Amino acid sequence: MKAEAQYMIEGTAVRIVDTGRRIRVINVEQHNAKQYFIKTLMIIIISAALALTSSLFLVDHTHTKVLLDKKIYTLKTQIETLEHENAVLEKHIEDDNPVNYEKILKKAHLMGMDFPTKDRVETYKFRKGSAIRLYEE
């Protein structure tokens, strides 16, 4: 059974605590000062830990941003290089191999291909009241 009693001895506040196994005499002013010191120390340690953690996070975030900026710059450079190479290759293809429609038409006639005659071409007229309905939007 725990028992506590507070006394004033020669102007000093004293707390006597009986825990059942032993009796402790505590100077209240020193105890309060010690508790205040411990609380202050804990607040300082927690604040320092938070500051350290936030600064490490900020450094890591900045490092990641720098790496991403470097990658973006590298990718933009690669895109510009590829676009330039593509333009050069397309120009090369157009210069070396121009499309000659007359040559294609001649080759088609040699292979037996020809335009259809008028009797083979049929045209259809659309009447509005037909069975097929067309829906336009």
C-alpha positions in Angstrom: 0.0 0.0 0.0 1.4 3.4 -1.0 1.2 6.3 1.4 2.2 9.9 0.8 2.7 12.8 3.2 3.9 16.3 2.6 5.7 18.4 5.2 7.6 21.6 5.6 11.0 21.1 7.3 13.0 24.3 7.9 11.4 26.1 5.0 11.8 23.2 2.5 8.9 21.3 1.1 9.4 17.6 1.6 7.3 14.7 0.3 7.6 11.4 2.1 6.5 8.3 0.1 6.0 4.9 1.7 5.8 2.2 -1.0 5.6 -0.6 1.5 9.2 -1.8 0.9 11.0 1.4 1.5 10.4 5.0 2.5 11.6 7.8 0.2 12.1 11.4 1.2 11.8 13.8 -1.8 12.7 17.4 -1.9 9.8 18.9 -3.8 11.7 21.9 -5.3 14.6 19.8 -6.5 12.1 17.1 -7.9 10.1 19.8 -9.7 13.3 21.3 -11.2 14.5 17.9 -12.2 11.1 17.1 -13.9 11.2 20.5 -15.7 14.8 19.8 -16.9 13.7 16.3 -18.2 10.6 17.7 -20.0 12.7 20.5 -21.6 15.4 18.0 -22.7 12.7 15.7 -24.2 11.1 18.6 -26.1 14.6 19.7 -27.4 15.4 16.1 -28.5 12.1 15.6 -30.2 12.4 19.0 -32.0 15.9 18.2 -33.2 14.7 14.8 -34.4 11.9 16.4 -36.3 14.2 19.1 -37.8 16.7 16.4 -38.9 14.0 14.2 -40.4 12.4 17.1 -42.3 15.8 18.3 -43.6 16.7 14.8 -44.7 13.4 14.6 -46.5 14.0 18.0 -48.2 17.5 17.0 -49.3 16.2 13.7 -50.7 13.3 15.5 -52.5 15.8 18.0 -54.0 18.1 15.2 -55.0 15.3 13.4 -56.7 14.2 16.6 -58.5 17.7 17.2 -59.8 17.9 13.6 -61.1 14.5 13.9 -62.8 15.6 17.2 -64.4 18.7 15.6 -65.7 16.7 12.7 -67.1 14.2 15.1 -68.7 17.1 17.1 -70.3 18.6 13.9 -71.6 15.3 12.7 -73.0 14.6 16.0 -74.7 18.1 15.9 -76.3 17.5 12.4 -77.5 14.1 13.4 -78.9 15.6 16.3 -80.8 18.4 14.1 -82.1 15.9 11.5 -83.3 13.7 14.1 -84.9 16.6 15.5 -86.8 17.8 12.1 -87.9 14.2 11.2 -89.0 13.9 14.4 -91.0 17.3 13.7 -92.7 16.2 10.1 -93.5 12.8 11.3 -94.9 14.5 13.8 -97.1 16.9 11.1 -98.3 14.0 8.9 -99.2 12.2 11.7 -101.0 15.3 12.6 -102.9 16.4 9.1 -103.9 13.0 7.6 -104.7 10.5 10.2 -106.0 7.1 8.8 -106.8 6.5 8.8 -110.6 2.9 8.2 -111.2 3.3 8.0 -115.0 5.8 5.1 -114.5 3.3 3.4 -112.1 0.4 3.8 -114.7 2.6 2.4 -117.5 3.6 -0.6 -115.4 -0.1 -1.2 -114.4 -1.1 -1.2 -118.2 1.7 -3.6 -118.9 0.4 -5.9 -116.2 -3.1 -5.8 -117.7 -4.7 -3.3 -115.4 -6.9 -0.7 -117.1 -9.6 1.8 -116.3 -13.2 0.4 -116.6 -15.2 1.3 -119.7 -18.4 3.3 -119.3 -20.6 0.2 -119.9 -19.0 -1.5 -116.9 -19.7 1.5 -114.5 -23.1 1.8 -112.9 -24.4 4.6 -110.8 -27.2 4.5 -108.3 -29.6 7.2 -107.3 -30.9 7.4 -103.7 -34.6 7.9 -103.1 -35.6 9.3 -99.8 -38.5 6.9 -99.1 -36.5 3.7 -99.5 -36.7 0.9 -97.0 -33.2 1.6 -95.7 -33.1 4.6 -93.4 -29.9 6.6 -92.9 -29.5 8.4 -89.6 -27.3 11.4 -89.7 -26.0 13.2 -86.6 
